[in-house]
Structures are given as C-alpha cells and as structure tokens.
C-alpha cells in the first residue's frame, strides 16, 4: 500500500503541475501554429529543424550563420521545471518498480493515464524561435533569387507581428539582421542595369506594410466589428476568415463596414496586388464604389430623419449620432482612397514584371506613364493619410471626453473599445507612408532622363565585352562551329565618332526628338514598332546626334522673378493641403518641421537671410513650426516673391514658388530639384 500511496501523491503533484504548465503550452502551440501557417502561405512549405552545413563559402551566408549560432548559444532558456517522468519517479521512490513492471505487463493500459497526468511526455518541446533558427541553417545554402525573396518576405511578415513573436527582443534583432543580410545578398545577385526592378519590388513591399498598418484603423477606430477576444489583425487572417469562420470575426461580414471591407479584399486589383489566385472575371466592375455610394446616401438619409445609425452599420455607439456625421463620411471616404491606392499599386506589379524582363531601358522608355502612375500613388497616399489623421483626431477627442468625465458612464463595450485602440499605431503608418514616398522618389530618379547616359554607357560596355570575347582566338578555338560575325559593335551608339552607320547595326531610335535606348534592328530581326525603325533608318547619323532633352529639374526652373502660380483661395487651400500631406512626412514628423528645415524651404524659394528672419519673426516661430505657422511663413514668402515687401494683410494672390515643386492647379509634383541642397 505504501507504493500505491506514494504513487497517488506523485500523480496528484504531477496533475497540479500540468495545470500550471497548461496555459504556457497552449500559448506556445498557438505561436507555433501561426508561424507554420505563415510559412505555408509565404514559402509554400513548413519550417523544418536539423541539418544544414556548418560553414558556407558565401561571406553573407557565413555572417548569417554566425549570428544564428550566437543567438542560439546566448538565448536565455526557460527556467520552468518539467514534471518528473515515470522512470525518474521509479528511481527515487521505493516500491514503484513493481508498479512500473505492472504498467509494462498491462499492455500499455497505464501509459496513457500517466501521459495525461504529465508523468510521461509524448512530444518534443520546440519553441518557435528555435524552429526558425534551425530552418535558416537548412535553406541558407540556396543561392536562388526566388528562394531568397520568399524568405525575405517571410521574415518581414514575422517582424510585422510583434504581439506574437516579440517576447524576446533579441529574436527581433536577429530577424532585422537577417533581412539586412538577405537584401545585401539579393543586391549581389541582381543585375546592375535592373535597379528599377528592385525599386519596384520595394514599392510593392512597403505598400503591403502600409495596408497592414491601416487595418486597425479600419476595424477599431470608430467601429464595433469584433466579438470576444481581439484576434490577430492582418490581411492573411481576414482572408482566411472569409473562407473559414474565425473567433472574433463572426459578425464582421454581416455589418455595413464589414461588407465594404469584403468588397475591398475581394476586388480583382487587390488580388493582383497581393498576388492571390483568383477565378473571378469581374475585373471591370467596381462593386466597392457602388457600395460606397449606397452606404453614403443611406447613412445620410438616416441622420437627416433624426435617427442614429443602426446597429447593422458596424459603427460604434459613440459615433452613430448626427454629431458624428463628418467622421462617418470620412471613414467611408477612406475606403474609396484605399481602393484607388491599391489599384495604382497593382499596376506597379505589372511594371515590375516588365522590368525583370527588359531592365531599366524599358522603364526609361515608359517613363512618362510610369511617372504618372507614381504621381497618382503619391496623391492617394496623401489623401489616405489626411483622412486617417482626421478620423483619429475625432477618436482622440472622444477618448478625452470619456476620460475627463464629460460623457456618460462608459459601458463594457466602450471600455473594450478603449483597450483595443492601443492596437492602432499611427507612428508606424506614418513611417510606412514616408518610406513609400521615398521609394517612389528613388524610382522616379532611376527612370528619369538623367539616367540615359549611364544606361547607354552600361550597354556599350557590355556589348564591347561581348564583341571582344566573341572575336578572340581563345573563344573561337573552343567552339564546335565557327561563331557568326559580331554585329553589335560598340561604335554604333550616339555620340561616338563614326562616319556612317553600317547596315543592320542601328541600335538607337528616337520618338518625337527624345532619345530612347532601344534595340531597333539587330541582324535584320525587327524588335519594336516598324514606324520607329523606318524613321531611324531613314535619318543620317548626323541627324541622330541631338543633345539630350533637358532634365526634369531644369524644366521646372521658373522665370527670374521667382513667382508662384496666381490662383484663388480655394485652390491655395488645396495646394497647402497636398503640400503638408506630401512634405511634412518627408521633412518632419508629419505634423511639424524644424526651423532648419523651414529655412531650407525659404532658401529654395530664393529668400535672403534677412527676409527669412523677418518671415519667422512674423509668426513668432522659435523652434518647430506647426502646419498653420508654416503656411503663414509660406504665404509671406509668396508676397515677397510677388514684390510685396511689407507684411501684407489677407491672403496673397499667388502660392509660393519653391524649387523642385510643380503645381498645375490640381496636382503637386515633387521634382528632383526639391532634394538638391
């Protein structure tokens, strides 16, 4: 009986301990499941452990391996104590040997009971961090560009989920290091003349990050769409909940706000942008815009009749009244702007595929349409950020009323809403938007006129190297057949001193007088529009030697008086709204800029040091300038440029002229000269 008494005590202790560990095990398993699900979606496989070489010839891969080893060696292991196994109990407890023999002879009848009690563990403990590190060592020897891009995207997706995987900050530092090294390795594998393809991929990647960051604003800002505990808010989770119900999203798709979100996620351009397979054929339809118009009118009609919005709208009870009419319309307009932004970003994916095939030369040839697309993306981003700012301003005002006691007693759902607001990260959204604008500016430069000499030189060097190798005796001695005569001689490029072009060697065509790096005819094979090739063949070489068209910066240079466009007050308001939305995130924190940055703007407007000082003194600026103060400074600069040296009263007749900024009355374009010192 003693042995059975000891056994009962041990079983009781083990059961008690298993309850202590139960929550930890469930949490760890949930993190593992999420990590593997993310891997299946991004990588097309599950993460594996074990294997992999101990060293690599590639220096980048070797540095990654050292970082992974260092993290695994220094990673603090869990201090939790595991319950004793049944074998350990038998070794330290008298009389349990007989029970152990009994369990063996009972055909395993006791084993499941002991496993359930925690004395025998039937699984190997694997933490998500260890699994990811072991998987890195398995695939790191691969030098495939596609493999590197998929893993880089996977690690970025993990970084975007700090609420799940950020328990150990050193693990996130390792992921950041991995992303930096993989980007370096991808840069080495990329062809130098295809920088536009890399930059286009960067625009797409940052656009996805921006959209992921805006999800909490769509779901939590002024809405009451979620049930129970807050699920993980990501595009992948929402897409999964459409096919399979997920806790927290049970009522989402039946509400007005959920319906318009559904149309956004199911639109063809979103699926193109997110690289999702689709069997739908409604590319030309605009269901989201139809629903946007329907909800806009139905909500306005309900408020005009003196009623609050219905529960089925999905709007939180704090924002259903007539006093919140403006923020309700701004919330709907946010979906419209996001739909525009996603549509434009989906077009970038098509340009990226073309850039991967034809390189920077193709992007230069398509620069006019590409730059127009980039301009539309910038406008959509500016409008989106402006709407998010207004919505969150109303949310902050409501929170202040609740916390200060000016509102009625907060209900349980109101307290839940207040807690979920912590998931909205406006700073992260602003950073993503700034990164996207910077990537667009870099892409615009890479496809601008100023890159034509570099592209021509790169092409000339490559062709010259091909010709030299093909003509060498060492190369010809290795060939089974005599190679053809090299036709791509480097002296056919515009600007070289040759008397006349040889037949079938014309590599330069022109469109409306603009130089365009394009192979027109090689050994009789026509590549490109026939009209262009016939026009190029008909012109003598001297006629083709035309100077390059002026760069964008030089075209934007204004007359000597440095005056901006004369316009009415409503046009000036639109100019400043777009100016602040586009420039403040680049030069400041999104809401203000420093005196130094403001001084740089005044210098770009041609103001002297005395005029700059007078402009700042007129608004009493000493440190940072808010948007309203900056507008008064810029209005004073416009008056000075217009010849009014006095302080002036009322609004000026013109908007300010700033080097590198182009305003056509509807759109604000940031040229290369804006970033020049």
N, C-alpha and C positions, 0 to 999 in steps of 0.2 A: 504493500500500500504506500510505502514511503516513496518509491519511484514514481507511482502514479500521482501522488501529491505534488512531488517536485515538477512532474510534467505539467500538471494543471497550472502551477504558479508560472512556469515559463511560458505556457501558452497564453495566459492572461496578460503577462507583461508584453509579449510579442504583439498581441492584438492591440493593446494600448498604444504601443509604439507605431504600429502600422497606421493607426488613425492620425497620429501626429504627422507622419510622412505622406498621407494620402493627398493633401492639398498640394504639397510640393510636387509630387509625382504627376498629378493631373496637369498642373501648370507647365511642367517640363514637357510632357507629352503633347500638350497643345502647341507649344512653341516648335517642337519637332515636326508636328503635322503641318503647321503653317510654313515652315522652312521647306519641307519636301514638296508641298503643294506649289509653292513659289518656284522651286527648281523645275518641277514638271512643266510649268507653264512657260518659263523663260528658256530653260535649257533643253527641254524635251526629255528629261531623264531625272532620276532621283540621285541624291548625293550618296556617295559610297565612301567607305573608310578602308584604310590599308592599302599597301602597295605604293608604287612610285619610286623613281630613282633617288639616290642620296645626294646627287650633285648634277649640275647642268652646265653645259658649255656656254649657254647664253648668260651674259652678265646680269641682265634684268631678271631672268628667271631665278638665278642664283641668289640675288638680293631678296627676292620674294620668299624663297625657301628659308633663308636665314631668319627673316622676320617672323615667319610662321613657327619655326623651331623655338625662337626666343620667346614668343608669346606662349607656346605650349609649356615650355620649361618654367616660366615665371608666373603662369596663371595660378592664382590662388585657388586651391582645391576646396571643395565644400567641407566644412568641419562637422557636418552632420554624422552621427553614428548609425551604422547599419545594424538592424536587429541580428542576433546570432543565428547562424544556420543550425539545422538539426544535428549535423555532425559535431559542431562545436559544443552544443548542449550535452551530447553523449560523452564528450571527452572530459567535461568538468563536473558532471552530475553523476553520483553513484547510482547504480541500478538502472540507468537508462539504456544500457547496452542491450538488455533484454527487449525493451520496447523497440529499439532500432531493428533488432532481428525480427521482431513481430511484424513491424511495418514492411520489411522486405518479404517475409513469407506470406503476407496478406495480399500479395499481387498488386501492390501499389495503392491499396484502398486508403491508407492513411496519408499518402503523399499529397493528394490534392487538398486535404484538410490542412496539412502543415503549410502548403504554399499559400492557401487563403489566409492563414493566420500570420504569415510573414516569416516563418522559420526557414522556408526553402524558397529562394527566388528563382523564377523561371525566365528571367530576362536579364540582358546585359545593360547596365546603366550607360547611356550615351547622351552627353549634353550637346545642344545644337552647335555651340562654339567648337567643340572637339570634332564634330562631324564635318563642319565646314572646312576646318583646317586640314583634316585628313583628305577631303575631296580635292583641295587645292594641290596637294602633293601628287594626286593621281593624274590630273589632266595637264599640269603645268608644262610637261614636255612637248605639248602640241604647239605648233607654230602656225596653225591655220588662222587666217584673219577672221573668218566667220566664227570660229570657236572662241577666239579672244573677245570679239564683240558681244557674243551671247553671255559670256561670263562677266564681262564688264557691266552689261546691263543688269545681270542678276545681282551683283554686289551693290549696285546703286539702288536697286529695289529694296534690298535688306537695309541699307542706310536710311531709306525713307520711312522705316518703321521703327523708330526709337522706342515707342511704347512697348514693343515686344522684345527687341533684341538689345536694348541698351542697359541691361543690368550691370554689365562690366564695361566701363568706359574704354578700357584698353582694347577690347574687342572691336569697338567702333574705330579706334585709331588704326588698328590693323587693316580694317576694311578700306579706310581712306588711303592708306599706303598702297594697298593692293590696286585700287582704282588708278592712282597716280602712275604706278609702275606699268600697269597694263596699257594705259594711254600712251606712255612712252614707247612701249613695245609695238603698239599699233602704228605709231608715228614712223618707226623704223621700217615697218612692213609696207607702209603706204608709199605710193609713187609720188615723187616731189611735185610733178605737174598737176596733181589732182587734189590740191588743197581745198578746192571748193566742195568736193565730195565730203571731206571730213567736216568742214564747217556746216554743211547742210545737215549732216547727221547730228551735229551738236545742237543745231536749232531745233530739230525734232525731239531730241532727248530732253532739252530744257523745257520745251513746250509741254511734254508729258509731265514733267515735275511741277510745272505751274498749274496744270489742270488738276493734278493730285492734291496740290496745296489748296485749291479753291473748293474742293469737295466739302470740307467742314462749313464753309460759308454758305453753300447751297443747302446743306442738310440741317444746320444747327443755328444759324444766325437769328432768323425771325420765324423759324418753323418748329413744328412739333410733329415730327415724322417717325420717330423711333420708339419702339416698345422695349421694356426690360432693360437689361444692361447694355451699355453702348458697345456695338460691335466694332471691328476694325474698319475704319473708313478708308477705302481705296477703290480704285476703278475695278480691279480684279474682283474684289468682294461684291461690288454692286452687280457686275456682270454675272457672277455666279448666282446671286440671289434672284436674278431674273429667271434662270433655268430651274434652280432648286431653292426652295424657301430656306432662309437663314434667320435664326433668332435675332430679333431687333428690327428686321425689315419686313415684318409680317403685314403691316398695314400701309407700307410706303407706297406701293404701286397703285393703290386704290384712291389716293388723295390727288388733288389738283397739282400740287407741287411734285409729287411722285410721277404723275403722268407726263409732265413736261420734261422731267429728268429722263424718263424712259425714252421719250422720242429723241432726246439728245444722244443718248447712248446707243440707240438703235439706228441712227441715221447712217447713210452709206459713207459719207465723208468721215464720220468718226471712226467707223470700222476700217476705212483705208488708213487713217492716221494712226490708229492703234494696232494696225497690222493684224486684224481679225479676219478669219474666213467668213464669207457671207454668201448665202444663196438667194439673197433678196435682189430684186431687179427694179427697185424704186429710186434709182439714182437721181432722177429728175424731179422727184416730188419733194415738197417742203412741208412735211407734216408738223414739224415743230413751229414754224411760223404761223401755220393755221391755228394750232392750239394756243400759241402766244396771243394771237388776236382775239380768239374766243374767250380766254380767261381774262384778258384785259377788259373787255367790254362787260363780261358777266360780273366781275368784281366791282367795277364802277357802277353798274346798274344797281347792285345790291346796296352799296353805300348811299347812292342817291335816293333810294327808297327809305332811308333812315334806319336800315338794319346793319348789323355787323356781318362780317364774312362768316359763312357756315363752317361747321367743324370739318366738313369734307374738303375745305380749301387746303388744309395742311398748315396754315399759318397759326402761330402760337396765339393764345387768347389775349396776350398783351398787345398784339399788333393787328387785331381784327377790326377795330373800331374805325370810324370815319377820320379820326385824328391821325391815323397812320396811313392814309391814302397814298401819300407820296412815296413812302418806303415800300409799300406794296407794289407800286408800279415800277420802282427801281429794281425790285427783286425780279420781276418778270423781264425787265429790260436786260438784266444781267444774263439771262439765258439766251436772249437774242444775240448779244455781243459775243458770248462764248460760242454760239453756233457759227457766227462769222469767223471768229478766230480759228476754230477747229477746221472749218472749210479751207481757209487760207493755208494752214499748216499741213493739211492733207495734200495740197498741191506741192509743197516743198518735198514731200516724199517722191513725187514723180521727177522733179528736178534732180534729186539725189540719185535716182536710178540712172538717169541720163548722164550725170557727171561721172558715175562709176564706169560708164562705157566710153564716153568721149573725152572726159577730163575737163580741165579749165578752159580749153579752147572753145568747147561747146557752150559753157556758161558765159564766156565773153561774147559769143555770137548772139546769145539770147539775153544779153544784159538788160535790154530795155524792158522786156516782160518780167524778168526776174526782179529788177529793181522796183517795178510797180507792185509786184506781189509783196516784196519786203515792206514797202510803204504801207500797204493795206494791213499787214500784220502789226506794224507799229501803231497804227491808228486803233486797231481792235484792242491791242494791249492797253493803250492809254485809256480808251473808253471803259474797258473792263475794270482797270484799277480805280478809275474815278467812281464807278458805281459801287464797287466794294467799299471804298472809303466812305461814301455817303451812307450805305447800309450800316456799316459798323459804327459810324458816328451816332446814328439813331439807337443802335443797340447799347452803346455806352451810356447814352442819356437815360435810357430806360433802366439800366442797371443802377445808375446813380440815384434815380428816384426810388427804387426799391430799397437800396441800402440806407438811404437817408431818411426813410420813413414817410416820404411824401405819397407813397402808393398804399393801397390796401394791403392787408396781411397776405403774405406770399403763401401760395398753396404748395402742395407737394410737387406738382408738375413744374411750377415756377422754380422751385429750388433745384429740381433736376436739370432744368434748362440752364440755370446759372452755373451749375457744375460742369455741364457739357461745353459751355463757352470757352473753357480753358483749352479745348482742343483746336480752336481757331488760332492759327499762328500768322498774324498779319506781317510780321517781320520776314518770315520765310517766303511768303508770297511776294513781298517787295524784292527780296534778293533774287528770286527766280525770274521775276519780270526784268530786273536790271541785267541779269546775266543774258537773258534772251535778247534784249536790245543791244547789248554789247556784241553778241554773236552775229546779229543782223548787220551791225555796222562793219564788222570784220569781213563778213561775206560780201557786202556791197563793195568794199575796197578790193577784195580778191577778184571781182569780176568787172572792175572799172577800166576805163581807158588807160590809166597809168600802168596797168599790168601788161599791156600789149608788148612793149619792148622786152620784158622779162620772158614772156611766153615765146616770142619769136627767137630769142637767144637760146632758150632751153631746147626748142625744137631744132634749131640749127645745129647745136652741139650734138644732139642725139643722131641726127641724120648724117652728120660728118663722121661720127664714130662708126655708124653702120657702113658707110661707104668705104672707110679706111680698112675695116676688118674684112669686108667682102672682097676688096681688091688685093688684099695681102696674099702673098705666095703661101704662107703658112696655113691660112684658112682654105685656099683652093686645093692644097695638097691633101687635105682631109676629106674633101667632097667626093662622092661616088660619081657625080655628074658635074659638068662644068657649070658654075653658077652664072645667072644672067648678068648682063652688064648693069652696073649700078645706075639707076635713072634719077635717084633722089639726091642729086648733087647739092651741097650746101650753098652754092653761089646763086641759087635762084631766088633767094629771099630779097625782098625790097630793101634797098639801101646798100647792097653790095655793088661793087664796081664791075659790072659786066656789060658788054656791048649790046647783046640782044638775047632774049630767052630762046632756049633750044626747044625744038618740037616736043610735045608731051611732057614738059617739065615745069608747067606753070603751077605754082603752089599758092598763089596769092590772088584772091578775088576781092572786089570791093562792092559795097552796097550803098548807093547814094553818096559816094565820096568817102565813106567811113572805112578805115582799114579793118579787115576781118580775117583773122588767122584761120584758114580753112583750106583743106586739100581739094582742089578743083578737078584736077585731072592727073592721074599717075599712070604712065604707060598705056594710054588710051582708055583706061577704065574711068567712066564718069562717076563722080561722087558729089552730089549736090544739085542744085537747081540748074537745068540746062541754060536758062537765060543768063544766069550769072557767069557760067563758064564761057558762053559765046561772047559776052561783053568783055570778059577778061582776056580772051584770046585775040579779040579784035584790037585791043589797045596796045600800042608800043610800050616798051619797058619804061621809057622816059615819062610817059603819061601816068604810069602807076606810081612813080616816085613823088608822092604827095606828102606834105607834112601831116603828122598825126592830128586828129581833131583836138581842140582844147579840152583840158580835163574839166571835170565837174566843178572843181574848186574855182578854176579861172572863170568859168561861165557864170558863176554866182557872184562875181565881183560887181558891186554897184557903181553908179556914177560917182564922180569926185565929191559931190555934196553929201554922200552917205545918208540918204534919206530912205525911210521905210515906205511901205505902201500906204496911200491915203485911203481910209475906209471909215465906215460908220461905227457907231458904238457897239452894235450887236456883233459885227464882225471882229472888232477888237476884243470883245469878251470871249469869243470863240478862239481867237488866236492865243490869248493868255491861258485859257483852259487847256488847250493842247500843249502849249509851251511848258506849263507847270507839270503836266502829266508825263511829258517826254524827258524834260531836262532835270527836274528835281531829283528823280531816282538816280540819274547818272552823276550829278554833281553833289548831291547832299543825301539826306536820309529819307527823302520822299516828301517831306513837308517843309523843309527849310534848307538853306545853304549858308555857308560861312561867308564872312566878309571877304576873304581871299578869293573864293570862287565868284562872288558877285563882282569883285574888282576885275577879274578876268573877263567877265561878260561885258563890262563897260569898256575895257580896252579893245575888245573885239568890235565894239560899236564906234571906235575912233575918238573917245573922250580923253581929254588931257587929265593929268593928275589933279589939277585944281577943280576941274569940272566933276571928276569922280568924287572928290571930297565934299563938294557942295551937294551932290546928289545924295550922299549918305547923311549929311547933316540935315537935309530937308525932311528926312523921316526919323531922325534921331537914332539911327542904327549904330550899335556899338559892337555887337557880337554876331549872332546868327540872325538871318533875315527870314521871316515867315513869308508865305506867298503874297499876302496883301502888301507887306512892306516892299517886297521885291517888285511888285507891279508898280508901285508909286515911283520907285527908283527908275524902272524902265520907261515909265511914262515921261519922267523928267528928261531921260536921255533922248526920247523921241522929240521932245520940244527943242532940246539943244540942237539936234540934227536938223530940225526944221527951221533953225535960225532964231528961235525964241530963247534968248539968254536969260530972261527973267524967270522967276519961279513959276509963273503961269498959274492960271486958275481954270478949273474944269478939265475935261478930258482933252488930250491932244488930237490934232487932226490925223496923225499918222501913227502907225505902230513903229517900234524901234527897228532899225536895221542892225543886225548882228552878223558878223562874218561867218558864213557856213550855214546859215538858216535861210530857207526859201519858203515863202508863203504865197500861195496862189489864190487866197480867198476862202479856200475850203480845207486845204491840207498843209501841214507843216512838215517840211523835209529837212532832215539834218544831213548836211553835206560833209565831205572830208575836211573842209577848211575849219569846221567848228572845233575839231580836235587838235588843230595845229596850235603850237604855242604862240 
